């Protein structure tokens, strides 16, 4: 091919498209400036060399068959390709292949940035769809847990009342204790549902995650067994976080149990903590969090890993890869719910046969860590005060009235807000405490409280609910002046909480 004059070269070098002329022997005869940038190799490392010498393995790429066909048939073609460079990076190009006397001319338009933007948009859309799906499942789970907690309140409390009246050697005691035990397991399931749906009431404290891990070390060793090596890598001077200690312990327990199940023949479990600062891109795009300072807890196992086809579903409630009867499918969904309710998020990476890493990111706070004081002796559960109970579920209302009456309280019973207002207007004595459900038809508990406080300004208030409500709980954190009893209620929890509020 004759040499191009300077004007022609200048014109070709000014193009945004890459231009390369390839001989019948697959040697570079000409490349312009744009092609140098696209190909990530200078002109002097291309001219005179074959395409396969410049980019080893190129002949095995799918698009090379199109180049070969154009070279042989002398017919033009268009193709969009993704190209793997020797350094491992990837680029996308739109190729126009035109036969020329000495071989073929390939005009290439770099589509890499637009492709990356498209992929970023797809990831964002997928994250949004996943978030919406999880939110919908969470609402469903919370509603189911609320109704189920009312049923469990009846099962657990009447079991307790019956057990209190039975002698230690009563032949029916064992059967009743089994019923009580089954009810307790069901209550644990609903608690996990509420944690997943971010409707579980939490009592956040400022603490250091390293202290939590140290306190759990012996228990985790027993869970893992002798064939799993537990390695702790706590960061010195770790930042503080504001979380519910019991809930974060549940997060750690669930991750450790899952890791153990993924290593049936033993292995290594590594728990690491460190302070991290997330920039705008990594925080928002990858984790859906605001940029800032976080404390990271990583749990890494050397187990079987999670299949890529299942990874998008692992946080769904009731989804499990374990054998039937060996898992509820609520472990990771609870982890997800607790962490998000604490203002953080979960990231994970897994490869089949190599293991899995879960990273928990929690916002770092500057507050001083709360000290754990000695627990006070519980007050006597009996009392003599007047309690106004407002509950629209008949069984739960009758149950609560029965428990408090058995423990010395004078009880006023209301099925709804209207009956409660009548009691407040007509009862001549002092109403010491309003014990009300949060969510009721016609008028909510908080609205009722506002009306009653106008009539009874000295009356104390205790809420109870199977799930939380934004008027009581903001982002899972109770207002300091609001007393709250989480359903399912039991004889012990109800009498202790009522006595604590009145005492």
N, C-alpha and C positions, 0 to 999 in steps of 0.2 A: 504494500500500500504506500502510495506517495506521501511525503511529509506534508502536513498541513501548514499553511503559512501562518504568520503571527496573528493576523486578524482573526482567522478562523479559530486559532487556539484561544485567543482572548475571549471570543464569543462563547466557546464551549466551557471555558473556565468560569464564566460569569453565570452559568446555569445553576439553578438550585438542584436540578436533577443530576444524579451521578451518570457519567457516561464512560463505558468501557468497551473497547473493541477486542474481541477474542479470536485468535486464529483457529484454523481447522485442527491444529495440534494442541488447542486449549491454552495457548500462551497469550499473555497480555501484550497487545500491540499498542494500546493507548488507554490512558485513564485521565479524567479531568480532576480539578481541585475538589469538587464535591464528592467524587468517588473515593478520593484519598481519605476524606473525613468519614464517609460512610463505612468504608472497609477497614478503618483503624490501622492502615499500613501506608507508609510513604510510597510515592511513585517509584523510587529507585528499587524498592523491594518487590515491585510488581512487574514492571516492564521486563520482558524476556523470560519470565518464569511462568510455569503453568499454574492454572487455578488450583490444582491439587497440591502443588508445592507450596503455594502461598497459604492455603487453608487446608491442612491435612484432613482427609476424611470427607471433603466436599462432595466427592463422587458418589458417596452413599446417601446424600441428602435427597429427599423426594423430588425437589424442584430440579435437580440436575438432569433427570430424565426428560424434562421439558426442554432444557437447553440442548440436550443431545438430539431430540426430535427436530427442533428448529434448525439445528446445524445440518441434519441429514435431509430433511424435506425441503429446506429453503423457504419455509412458510413462517410468517410472523406469528407471535402469540403474546398473551398477557397472563400474568400470574402474580398472586400475592403470596409472599413467603415469610416465614420466621427463620432467622439465621442465628446460629450459635457461634460466637466468636471464640478463638482459642483461649481467651482469659475467662470464659464461662458466661460472659454477658450475652444478652440477647437483643436482637433488633428485628423490626418488621419493615418490609420493603415491598413496594408495588413495582413490578418489573414489566417493561415492554421490550420484547426481544425481536429484533429486526435483522434479517439476513443482509450481509454486505459482501462485496467481492472476495474479501480475504477471510471471511468467517461469519461472525455475528456481532451486532452492536447491541449492548444491553443498556437501556436507560432505566435508572432506578430512582424512585421517589421514597425518601425516608419517612415512614409512617410510625416510627417508634414512639414519639411523644404522644401522638393522638391515641395510639393503641394503649399506652400506659394510662392515659387519662380515662379511656373507656373502661379499662380493667378496674381502675380505682373507683369509677362510678358504679360499676357492677358490684364491687365489694361493698360499697356504701349502701346500695340498694338491698343487697342480700342481708347486711347487718340490720337494716331497717325492717325488712320482712321478718327476720328472726326475732327482733325485739318486739314487733307487733304480735307475732305468734306466741311468744313467751308471756306477753302481757295478757293476751286473751286466755291462755291456759291458766295463768295466775288468778285471774278473776273467777274463772270456773272453780279452780281448786279452793280459793278462799270461800266461795259461796257454799260448796259442799262441806268444807270443814266447819263452817258456822252452824249449819243444820245438824251435822253429826255431833258437834260438841254439846248441843242441847240434849241429844239422846244419851250421850255418854255421861252427862251430869246426872241423869236419872239412874243409869246402870251403876255407876261408881258409888254414888251417895247412898242409894238404898242398900247396896251391898255392904257398905260401911255400917249403916244403921243396923242391919240384920246381924252382922258379925259382932257388933257391940253387945247384942242381946243373947249371944250364944256362949255356952260354956266351952272351955278349952277342949273338953273331950266329947263334945257333941258330934255325932256321926255325920251330920250334914255340913259341918264346918269346912271340911276339905273341898267339897264340891263348890261351896259358896266362895271359898278363897280362889278357886280356879276361875270362876266367873269374874271375880274382881281383878285377877291377874290378866285375863283376856281383855277386859275393859281398859286396863292400864296400857296394854300394847296398842290398842286402838287409839287411845288418847295420844300416844307417842306418834302414831301415823298422822293424825290430824295436826299435831304440832309441826311436823315436818312439812305438811302441806302449807301451813300458814307461813313458815319460814320461806318456802319457795315463792309464795305469792306476795311476799314482803308485807304481810299483815300481822306478823307476830310482834307482840309488844316486847321491846328490848329495854334494858337498863344499861346504857353505855357508860363506861368508865375510862379514864385515861390510864393507859398501861403500856408496858414494853413487851413486845411479842416474845423476846428472849426469855422473859420470866415465865410466860405461859408454857413455853416449850420445856423449860427446865422442870417445872412442876409436873408435866405430863410424861417425862422421860421414862420413868419406871413402868408406867401403865402401857406406853407405846411399845416398850420392849417385850412385855408379856403378850400383847396383841400380835406382834410380828413373829414371835417365836425365834428359836435358836438358829434357824437356817437363813434368816434375813439379817444382814449387817446394817445397823442403823448408824448413820453418820450425821452429826450435827455440825453445821458451819455458821454459828451466830456471828453477826457483825458486831464489832466493839462499838460502844457508844451509839447504839441503835436509837433512832428517833421514836417518838411516842405516837400512839394512835388512840382514837376514841371508839371503843367497841364494847359490846356486851361480852363479858368474859366467857360465860357459859356457851354463848353462840359461837364464838371463835374457836372454843375447844371442840365444839361439834364439827366445825369445818375441818379442823386438823384431824379429828378422829375419822371422819368419812374419807378423807384423802388417803390416810394411812391404811384403812381397811381395804379400800379399793386397790391400793398398791400391793398389799399383801396378797389379795386374790389374784392379781396379775402375775405373781411370782410363785406359782405352785411348787417349783423346785428350788426355791431360795433365790437370793440375789442381794442387791444393795439398795437401800432407801436413803436418800440424802435430803436433809432438811436445811435450808439456807435462808438467812435473813440479811437484808441490806437496805440502805437508804438509796432511793433513786430520784432523779429529777427528770420528768417527762416534758419534752418540748411539745409545741402545739400539734405538730403532725403526728408524732407517735402516740400522743395521748388521745387525740380525738379520732384519728382514722383507725388506729389499731384497737384501742381500748374503749373508745367512747367516753373518755374522761376529760375534764379540763386540764390544761397544762399546769404543772406545779410539782410540789415535793410529795413523795409517797414513801411508804415503807412496803417493801416487797418480801413476801414469804414464798419460797419455791419448794415444792415437794417433787422429787425426781425418783422414779423407780427404773429398774433394769428388766422390767417384765415383758409381757407379750405384745404390748402396744394396742392401739385402737385403730381398727380398719378405717380408712379414709371415707368410705361410704357411710359410716356410722357417726363420724365426728360431729356432724351438724345437729345430731339429735341427743347427744349425751346429757344435756342439761334439762331435757324434757322429763316431767314427772312420769313415773311408772315405766319409763323406757330402761331396759337393762339387757346386757349381753350375757348375764349369768344364767345358769341352769334354773329351770322352774323350781320355785320354792327356796332358792338361795339368795334372793335379793328382791327388795321392794321396788327398786328403780327410783327411790326418792333421795338417795344419798347426794348425788351431784346436783340435783335440782335444789336441794336444801343449801348446799354450798353456794350456789349461784344466788339464791334469794338472800341469804345472810350477808354476803359480801356486798351486794348491790344496796341492801338496806343500810349498810354501814358506810355508804358513800364511795365504795370502791368497785372493782371489777375483776373478772377472772380471765386469764389467758392460758392457753395450753398448746402443747406441741407433742405429737406422738408419731412414732414410726413402728411398723409391725416388726416384731422380733428384736427391737432395740430398747423400747421403753417409752415412758411418758413423763412429761414435766407439766405440772400445774403451777402457775404463778398467781398469787393473790396480791393485788395492789390496794392498799388502804391509805387514805389521806393522812399525811403527817401533821401533828398538832404540836404547838409549843407549850401547852398547859402542863403544869406539874402533875406527875402521876399520882392517882388517888391511892391512898393507903387503905389497906384492908384491916379494919378494926375487929375486935372480938364481937361476935354476935351476941346480942342481948338475949336474956332468957325470955322465952315467949310468954306473953301475958295469958292469964287464965281465960279459956274460951267462953266461959259463962258470963252472962250479963243480965241487966234488968231494964235497959233502956227501950224506948219505943222506936221501932224501925218500920218505915214505909217501903214495902217491896213493890216495884212496878216491873212486870214481866209479862209479855204477851203470850209466851208459850206456857200453856196450862200446867204441864207436867213439871217444868222447871220452877214455875212460881210456887206451886204446891209443895214441891221438894224444899225450896229455900225457906218457906214459911215453917214447915215441919221441923227442919234442922234448928232454926233459931228459937222456935217455941220450946223445943226440947232442952235448949240451953238457957232458958230463963228470960228471953226477950219478949216484950209485948210487940206483936206484929200487926200492922195494917196492910191489907192485901188489895192490890189494884191490878186489873188486867190491861189497863191502858192509861194514857195521860189524863183523860177526862175523869176517870174514877180517882186518880191520884189527886187531882185538883179539888174534887169534892171532899176527900179525906182531909186535905190541908185546910179547907175552909170550915169544916164542921167539927173536926176533932178538937176537944177542949184542952187536952194536955199538950205537953211538949213532944214534938217529933224530933228525936235526936239525930236520926240518920235516914237519908234517902238511899235505898239500894235499888238501882235501876239498870235495866238493859240499855245499851247505847242506841241500837237501831230498832225502832218500833214503828208500826203504821200510824198514820195521822200526825203524830208529833214525836220527834226524836228525843232521846234522853237529855241531851244538852238544852234543847228548847224547853222541855219540861222543867229542868232545873232552874232556868232563868225565871220562869213564871212562879215556881214555888219559892224561890229565894225572896221574891217581893213580899210573900206572905209569911215566910219563915226564915228570916235573915240569918239566924244562928244555926240552922240545920246543916249538918255535915252531909257530904255526898260520896258515895262509893259506886263506881260504874262496874258493870260486868258485861262481857260479850264473848261470843264465839269467834269474832274477828274484830279488827280495830276500825275506827272511823276517824277521818281527818279532823273532825272537831275535837277529838280526844287525843289523837296521836298525829303529830306532824313529823313525817319522814321516819316513823318508827320510834320516835323519842317522846316519852310522856312528859307533859308539863309537870313541873315540880310540885304544884299544889293539887294535883288531881290524883285521887286514889283509884286503883284499877284492879279488878279481879278477872283473870283470864279463865274462860270456860275451857274444859269442863270443870264445874265446881265439884268439890268433895266436901265431906263434913269437916275435915281438918282445915282445908284452905278457906272455906267460908267463915267458920267460927274464928279462925285466927285473924283473918283480914278485917272482919267487922270489929273484933275486939281491939285490933291495932288502931283502926281509924277513930273509934270512940275513946280509946284509952289515952 
